[in-house]
Amino acid sequence: MKPVTIYVSEVIYSLYKAEAGKRDRTAAELIREAMEHYITEKLHPHRGLDEWAPLSLGGVKKDWADGSFRREMLDGGYRG
């Protein structure tokens, strides 16, 4: 891990130390956890599939219904 120096108010740090004591952890562990939470929730939030907007890929290029594209592919005219 990379050691860093941060400046916080004494009130905030004492709150972290008190909470850490209740959880039998260190204040540094809680601060690291808070930093990771900030990254995942604020900077890179996970989005479920229901949150994505649909993407339009444009119109149909060939009409599959009339069979002409199928004949073109079977006759070797399709080059990918």
N, C-alpha and C positions, 0 to 999 in steps of 0.2 A: 504494500500500500504506500501511497504517497503522503507524507506528512504535510499538512497545510496549517497556516495560521489564519484565524478569522477573529474579528472583533464583534462581540455581541454585548448587549446591555447586561448588567449584572442580574437584573430581574429575570430576564429570559434564561440566562445560564443557570441561575438557581432553580428555576422551574424544571429545567432539563435534569439537573442533578437530583432533585427531589423525585421526579418521575422515574429516573433510572434506579434510584434506591428502592422504590416500591417494586420494581420489576426484576431486581437483582441483576442489573446490567450497568454498564458505564454510560456516562453522558455522551462520550464519543460514539458509542454504538447507536444511541438514539439519534444523534446528529447525522451520522452516516445514513441511517435508515430514512431520516427526513429528506436528505439530499437525493437519495435514490427514488423516493416517492415523488419528489418534485420533477425529476427527470421523466419518470414514466407517466405521471398524470398531467403535467403541464407542457413539457417540451415534446414528448413523443407519446401522446395518448393512444391507447389501443382502441380501435374501432371495430365493432361487430359488423357482420355482413349487412344487417338491416340499416346501418348508418351510411352505407355507400350509395351514391346516386347512380342511376343507370347511365350507361355510356352508349351513345348512338354511333354505330359503325357505318352509317350511310345507307343508301338504298340497295336494292337487289341489282347485281350486275348482269346476271343472266336469268332468264325465265326458266325455272326448272319444270314448270307445268307442261310446257309444249313439247318437251323431250329433245329439243335441238341440242342442248348442252350435253345430254347423255350420249347422243350419237357422236358429237364432236370428241368426247373423251374416249369412247370405244374405238373410234376410227384413228386414234393416234394424233389428233389435232391439238390435244391439250398438252402444253409444255410447262405446267406448274407455275 
